């Protein structure tokens, strides 16, 4: 099985980040982030719905589905926070 964190994975992520950076010209970073989180949540709900035959079946797995996506987001957020902590000066251009 292919590694999900291959070059194409990062290319897709970078495309989303590039779009977010464009949007910051119009609204705050916080509003762009809120839009991105909403879009991710909506797409995750859609993805989940594709795996069920009915709303009732989906409802029966609601808590497990939420936990799956929250755990994945948490793991990715923690990894990125650690990267920023370790590379703060380089990432934030604080040293000239």
ZIBEL-V732453 format. One record per helix or strand of 3 or more residues. SS is the DSSP state (~ for helix, > for strand). FROM is the first residue (numbers start at 1). TO is the last residue. Records with the same first field share a line. If there is no record, write none. Layout:
# ZIBEL-V732453
SS=FROM-TO, FROM-TO
This chain:
# ZIBEL-V732453
~=7-23, 29-49, 55-60, 62-86, 88-92
